[in-house]
Amino acid sequence: MRLARIAHAGGVAFASIEGEGDGAEVLEIAEHPFGTPNYTGKRWPLADVRLLAPILPSKVIAVGRNYAAHAAEFGNEVPESPMIFIKPSTSVIGPNAAIKLPKESERVDFEGELAVVIGQPVKNVPAARAASVILGYTIANDVSARDLQKADGQWGRAKGYDTFCPLGPWIETSLDPADLALRTELNGEVKQDSRTSLLIHKVPELVEFVSGVMTLLPGDVILTGTPAGVGPMADGQTVSVTIEGIGTLTNTAQSA
């Protein structure tokens, strides 16, 4: 099932998406998408609604240096345990929303990533049971002000600006994340081309590790890390992240 958040003539709602291409439709879900969906009976062509960020998490937990090639491209060692940091909920935007480039930074990078969406309140989940607490998977762009990250020595400011966490276009609930193609394009030019099988710390391990640190709430998002090939975006450039089995998340950079 593909779960989305949409804006339509009557307001904002969660919905499931049925069909493909021009014939795709959205079916409105009452209240929230967790558990068995309760449908309102309203439906629209996908083309007649606007896709929003598919979830509004209480927190986004991101993982650094989780692909060996990405760690190497910045001259870093691969961490023994997952290296986690938090992006604020206010950094989340949806498909086609603008990534605002802050005046304080001279280099803002794209980072295409697989994102895990948690489906229930959890703490201390063993890796063997991780799949049972996951609602599904979406695509993320862990936007990073690279010069500020280096200058500060920690990542809160560099990763935390408003609009620095595009998510979407929807959540795919029926997916095996073990070996998916991931590709990032900047103005149509391929910059990242990898597979999730190259993750150092796999999805179940990440759920176990993060839930051992903090309670995860329904809708919380874990960003699994980015492969090699990250690079800067300039005003007016479009970045598209495509993950096999999910779709494509596209956003355009815009000077703040």
C-alpha positions in Angstrom: 0.0 0.0 0.0 1.1 3.5 -0.8 0.2 6.0 2.0 0.2 9.7 1.4 -0.7 13.1 2.9 -2.6 15.2 0.5 -4.1 18.7 0.1 -7.4 18.8 -1.7 -10.3 21.3 -2.1 -11.7 20.4 1.3 -8.5 20.5 3.3 -5.7 18.1 4.2 -6.0 14.3 4.8 -4.1 11.0 4.8 -4.9 8.8 1.8 -3.9 5.6 0.0 -3.0 5.7 -3.6 -4.4 3.1 -6.0 -3.4 2.5 -9.6 -0.6 3.8 -11.7 0.1 6.7 -14.0 -2.8 8.9 -15.3 -5.3 6.5 -13.8 -4.0 6.7 -10.2 -6.6 7.7 -7.6 -6.3 8.7 -3.9 -8.7 7.3 -1.3 -9.2 9.5 1.8 -8.4 7.9 5.1 -10.2 9.1 8.2 -7.9 10.3 11.0 -4.5 8.6 10.8 -2.8 5.9 8.6 -1.7 3.6 11.5 -3.3 0.2 11.8 -6.1 -0.8 9.5 -7.1 2.3 7.5 -10.7 3.6 7.9 -11.8 5.2 4.6 -14.2 8.1 4.3 -15.5 7.1 0.9 -14.0 10.2 -0.7 -11.7 9.8 -3.7 -10.0 12.0 -6.3 -7.7 11.5 -9.3 -4.1 11.8 -8.1 -3.6 14.6 -10.6 -6.3 16.7 -8.8 -4.6 16.8 -5.3 -1.2 18.0 -4.0 1.1 15.6 -2.3 2.5 16.8 1.0 5.2 15.3 3.2 3.6 11.9 3.8 4.1 12.1 7.6 4.7 14.8 10.2 7.2 13.1 12.6 7.8 14.2 16.2 11.4 13.8 15.4 13.7 12.7 12.5 16.7 10.6 13.6 19.4 10.5 11.0 22.4 8.3 10.6 25.8 9.6 9.5 28.5 7.8 7.6 26.5 4.6 7.0 27.9 3.9 3.5 31.7 3.3 3.4 32.2 5.2 0.2 30.5 8.3 1.6 32.6 8.2 4.7 35.7 7.9 2.5 34.8 10.8 0.2 35.2 13.1 3.2 38.2 11.3 4.6 36.3 9.8 7.6 36.4 6.5 9.2 33.4 4.2 9.3 31.9 4.3 12.8 31.7 1.1 14.8 28.2 1.9 16.0 25.5 4.0 14.2 26.3 7.7 14.4 23.0 9.4 15.0 21.8 13.0 15.1 18.3 14.6 15.1 16.8 16.9 12.6 13.9 19.0 13.9 10.3 18.3 12.7 10.3 21.9 11.3 12.9 20.8 8.7 10.3 18.5 7.0 8.8 19.5 3.7 7.1 17.5 1.0 7.5 16.9 -2.7 8.0 19.9 -5.0 8.4 22.3 -2.1 11.4 24.6 -2.2 14.6 23.9 -0.3 15.6 27.3 1.1 19.3 28.0 0.9 20.3 30.0 4.0 22.4 33.2 3.6 24.8 31.9 6.2 26.0 29.0 4.1 28.1 29.0 0.9 27.6 25.3 0.3 24.3 23.4 0.8 24.5 19.7 -0.2 21.9 17.1 -1.3 22.0 13.7 0.4 19.5 11.1 -1.0 18.5 8.5 1.5 16.1 5.7 2.3 13.8 6.7 5.2 12.1 4.3 7.7 8.7 5.4 9.1 7.8 3.9 12.5 4.3 2.7 13.0 3.8 2.4 16.8 5.2 3.6 20.1 8.3 1.5 20.7 11.3 1.2 23.0 14.2 -1.3 23.0 13.0 -3.2 19.9 15.3 -6.1 19.0 16.5 -6.2 15.4 14.6 -9.5 14.9 11.3 -7.7 15.6 12.1 -4.5 13.8 9.9 -5.2 10.7 6.8 -5.5 12.9 7.1 -1.9 14.2 7.8 -0.3 10.8 4.9 1.4 9.0 6.8 1.6 5.7 9.5 3.4 3.8 9.8 6.7 2.0 12.5 8.8 0.4 14.5 11.6 2.1 16.9 14.3 1.2 19.1 15.0 4.3 20.0 18.5 3.2 23.2 19.8 4.8 25.0 23.1 5.0 28.4 21.5 4.6 30.5 24.6 5.5 28.6 25.2 8.7 28.9 21.5 9.6 32.6 21.8 9.4 32.8 25.1 11.1 30.6 24.1 14.1 32.1 20.7 14.8 28.6 19.4 15.4 25.6 19.1 13.1 22.6 20.7 14.7 22.7 23.9 12.7 24.0 22.5 9.5 21.3 19.9 9.3 18.4 21.7 11.1 17.4 24.6 8.9 13.7 24.8 7.9 13.2 22.8 4.6 16.3 20.7 5.2 14.4 17.4 5.3 12.3 16.8 2.2 10.2 13.6 2.5 8.0 11.8 0.0 6.3 11.3 -2.3 4.5 8.7 -0.2 5.1 5.8 2.2 5.4 2.3 0.7 4.2 -0.3 3.2 5.0 -3.4 1.3 8.8 -3.3 0.6 11.9 -5.2 1.5 14.6 -2.5 2.1 17.6 -4.9 1.9 18.7 -4.2 -1.6 17.1 -1.3 -3.4 18.6 0.9 -6.1 19.1 4.5 -5.0 19.8 7.3 -7.5 20.1 11.1 -7.0 20.0 13.5 -10.0 20.8 17.2 -10.0 19.2 18.9 -13.0 19.0 15.5 -14.6 22.6 14.6 -14.1 23.2 11.4 -12.0 25.2 12.3 -8.9 24.5 9.3 -6.6 24.0 5.7 -7.8 24.1 3.0 -5.2 22.1 0.3 -3.4 20.8 -0.1 0.1 22.6 -3.4 0.3 25.7 -1.3 0.9 24.4 0.1 4.2 26.9 -0.6 6.9 24.3 -0.8 9.6 21.1 -2.3 8.2 17.5 -1.2 8.8 16.8 -3.8 11.6 20.0 -2.9 13.4 19.2 0.8 13.1 15.7 0.4 14.6 17.2 -1.6 17.5 20.0 0.9 18.1 17.8 4.1 17.9 14.9 2.6 20.0 17.5 1.6 22.6 18.4 5.3 23.0 14.9 6.9 22.8 11.3 6.1 22.6 10.0 6.2 19.0 6.5 7.4 18.4 4.2 6.6 15.4 5.3 8.6 12.4 8.9 9.1 13.6 11.4 8.8 10.8 14.9 7.2 10.7 17.1 8.4 7.8 19.4 5.5 7.0 22.4 7.4 5.6 23.5 8.6 2.2 25.9 7.0 -0.4 28.8 8.6 -2.0 28.3 11.4 -4.6 26.8 14.2 -2.4 27.3 17.7 -3.7 26.2 21.3 -3.6 22.9 22.7 -4.9 22.6 26.2 -6.4 19.6 28.5 -6.6 17.1 27.1 -9.2 18.6 23.7 -9.4 16.4 20.6 -9.1 17.3 17.5 -7.1 15.5 14.3 -7.6 16.0 11.2 -5.4 14.7 7.9 -6.8 14.5 4.6 -4.8 13.5 1.4 -6.4 10.0 0.3 -5.3 9.0 3.7 -3.9 9.3 6.4 -6.6 10.9 9.8 -6.9 11.2 12.8 -4.6 11.8 16.1 -6.4 12.6 19.5 -4.9 14.1 22.7 -6.2 16.7 24.8 -4.3 15.8 28.4 -3.8 17.8 31.3 -2.2 16.3 32.3 1.1 
